[in-house]
Amino acid sequence: MLREVLGSELRRVRSAQGRTLRDVSSSAAVSLGYLSEVERGEKEASSELLLSICGALHVRLSDLLLTVADRVSELETPPIAHAA
């Protein structure tokens, strides 16, 4: 779930800026195919890669992660209470 939410948010930010995958991948020094896989939630991005992508998108990594955390929280099912 985390990969998918993270990728979706990266795609949303990129699209909101009217930028192409090619433009962002070039700015972030990441292959176009790999960035595409990250956006689709198919690849797990390292913290270094995320930092590079965020730099190319001119967003703070911490802001991206806060947004992703909020979305994950909305999707999570409540924990199951165990009988004492």
VEXVOLO-887437 format. One record per residue: residue number from 1; residue in one letter; x, y, z of N, C-alpha, C in turn. Coordinates in steps of 0.05 Angstrom, whole numbers, plus 5000, padded with zeros to 4 digits. Example, Ala and Ser with C-alpha at 12.3 -4.5 7.8 and 13.67 -1.06 7.14 Angstrom:
// VEXVOLO-887437
[1,A,[5264,4886,5156],[5246,4910,5156],[5264,4934,5156]]
[2,S,[5257,4955,5142],[5273,4979,5143],[5258,5001,5157]]
***
This chain:
// VEXVOLO-887437
[1,M,[5016,4976,5000],[5000,5000,5000],[5017,5025,5000]]
[2,L,[5039,5026,5015],[5056,5049,5017],[5068,5057,4990]]
[3,R,[5078,5037,4976],[5090,5043,4949],[5069,5055,4931]]
[4,E,[5045,5045,4932],[5024,5055,4914],[5016,5083,4921]]
[5,V,[5013,5089,4946],[5005,5116,4955],[5027,5136,4949]]
[6,L,[5052,5128,4954],[5075,5145,4948],[5077,5151,4919]]
[7,G,[5074,5130,4902],[5076,5134,4873],[5053,5152,4863]]
[8,S,[5029,5147,4874],[5006,5163,4866],[5010,5193,4873]]
[9,E,[5021,5198,4896],[5026,5226,4904],[5047,5239,4887]]
[10,L,[5068,5224,4881],[5089,5235,4863],[5077,5242,4835]]
[11,R,[5060,5224,4825],[5047,5229,4799],[5029,5253,4801]]
[12,R,[5014,5255,4823],[4995,5278,4826],[5011,5304,4826]]
[13,V,[5033,5305,4841],[5049,5330,4842],[5060,5336,4814]]
[14,R,[5071,5316,4801],[5083,5321,4774],[5062,5330,4755]]
[15,S,[5039,5318,4755],[5017,5325,4737],[5007,5353,4743]]
[16,A,[5004,5360,4769],[4995,5387,4777],[5014,5408,4767]]
[17,Q,[5039,5401,4764],[5059,5420,4753],[5060,5421,4723]]
[18,G,[5044,5403,4710],[5044,5401,4681],[5070,5391,4669]]
[19,R,[5084,5374,4685],[5109,5364,4676],[5107,5335,4666]]
[20,T,[5125,5328,4649],[5125,5300,4638],[5144,5283,4654]]
[21,L,[5140,5257,4651],[5158,5238,4664],[5187,5243,4654]]
[22,R,[5190,5248,4628],[5216,5252,4617],[5230,5276,4629]]
[23,D,[5215,5298,4633],[5226,5322,4645],[5236,5317,4673]]
[24,V,[5219,5305,4690],[5225,5300,4718],[5248,5279,4720]]
[25,S,[5247,5258,4704],[5268,5238,4705],[5295,5250,4698]]
[26,S,[5295,5268,4679],[5320,5281,4671],[5330,5299,4693]]
[27,S,[5312,5315,4705],[5320,5333,4727],[5329,5318,4752]]
[28,A,[5317,5294,4756],[5324,5279,4780],[5347,5259,4775]]
[29,A,[5356,5257,4750],[5377,5238,4743],[5369,5210,4749]]
[30,V,[5344,5203,4742],[5332,5177,4746],[5322,5168,4719]]
[31,S,[5325,5142,4713],[5315,5133,4687],[5285,5137,4685]]
[32,L,[5276,5143,4661],[5247,5147,4656],[5231,5122,4664]]
[33,G,[5241,5099,4657],[5227,5074,4663],[5225,5069,4693]]
[34,Y,[5246,5075,4707],[5246,5071,4736],[5227,5090,4750]]
[35,L,[5227,5116,4742],[5209,5135,4753],[5180,5127,4747]]
[36,S,[5175,5117,4724],[5148,5108,4717],[5139,5085,4735]]
[37,E,[5158,5066,4740],[5151,5044,4758],[5147,5053,4787]]
[38,V,[5161,5073,4796],[5157,5084,4823],[5130,5097,4824]]
[39,E,[5123,5113,4804],[5096,5126,4804],[5074,5106,4803]]
[40,R,[5078,5083,4791],[5057,5062,4789],[5057,5044,4814]]
[41,G,[5075,5049,4833],[5077,5033,4857],[5089,5006,4853]]
[42,E,[5104,5002,4831],[5116,4976,4825],[5144,4974,4836]]
[43,K,[5157,4996,4842],[5184,4995,4852],[5185,5011,4878]]
[44,E,[5202,5001,4897],[5206,5015,4922],[5229,5034,4918]]
[45,A,[5224,5060,4923],[5245,5080,4919],[5262,5084,4944]]
[46,S,[5288,5086,4941],[5305,5091,4964],[5301,5120,4974]]
[47,S,[5310,5126,4998],[5307,5153,5008],[5323,5172,4991]]
[48,E,[5346,5164,4980],[5362,5181,4963],[5348,5187,4937]]
[49,L,[5335,5166,4926],[5320,5170,4901],[5296,5189,4906]]
[50,L,[5282,5185,4928],[5260,5202,4934],[5269,5231,4937]]
[51,L,[5291,5235,4950],[5302,5262,4954],[5308,5275,4927]]
[52,S,[5319,5259,4909],[5326,5269,4882],[5300,5276,4866]]
[53,I,[5280,5259,4868],[5255,5264,4854],[5241,5289,4866]]
[54,C,[5241,5291,4892],[5229,5314,4906],[5244,5340,4897]]
[55,G,[5270,5339,4896],[5285,5362,4886],[5277,5370,4859]]
[56,A,[5274,5351,4841],[5265,5357,4814],[5237,5368,4813]]
[57,L,[5221,5360,4832],[5193,5370,4833],[5190,5396,4850]]
[58,H,[5212,5404,4862],[5213,5428,4879],[5193,5425,4903]]
[59,V,[5193,5401,4915],[5177,5397,4939],[5195,5385,4960]]
[60,R,[5189,5391,4985],[5205,5380,5007],[5197,5351,5011]]
[61,L,[5217,5334,5015],[5213,5306,5021],[5195,5303,5045]]
[62,S,[5199,5319,5066],[5183,5317,5090],[5154,5323,5084]]
[63,D,[5148,5343,5067],[5120,5349,5060],[5108,5326,5045]]
[64,L,[5122,5314,5026],[5112,5291,5011],[5106,5269,5030]]
[65,L,[5124,5263,5049],[5120,5241,5067],[5096,5246,5086]]
[66,L,[5092,5271,5094],[5069,5277,5111],[5043,5273,5096]]
[67,T,[5042,5281,5072],[5018,5276,5055],[5013,5247,5051]]
[68,V,[5034,5232,5046],[5032,5203,5042],[5022,5190,5068]]
[69,A,[5033,5198,5091],[5025,5187,5117],[4996,5192,5122]]
[70,D,[4986,5215,5115],[4958,5221,5119],[4940,5203,5102]]
[71,R,[4948,5199,5077],[4933,5182,5059],[4933,5153,5067]]
[72,V,[4956,5143,5077],[4958,5116,5087],[4940,5113,5111]]
[73,S,[4940,5133,5129],[4924,5132,5153],[4894,5129,5145]]
[74,E,[4886,5143,5124],[4858,5142,5115],[4851,5114,5105]]
[75,L,[4870,5100,5093],[4865,5074,5081],[4868,5051,5100]]
[76,E,[4882,5056,5122],[4886,5034,5141],[4860,5025,5154]]
[77,T,[4859,4999,5159],[4837,4989,5175],[4844,4992,5204]]
[78,P,[4824,4997,5221],[4830,4999,5249],[4842,4973,5260]]
[79,P,[4860,4975,5279],[4872,4950,5291],[4850,4934,5304]]
[80,I,[4854,4908,5304],[4835,4890,5317],[4841,4889,5346]]
[81,A,[4821,4894,5362],[4824,4894,5392],[4825,4865,5401]]
[82,H,[4845,4859,5417],[4848,4832,5428],[4835,4831,5456]]
[83,A,[4822,4809,5461],[4809,4805,5487],[4831,4802,5509]]
[84,A,[4826,4814,5531],[4845,4813,5553],[4843,4789,5570]]
***
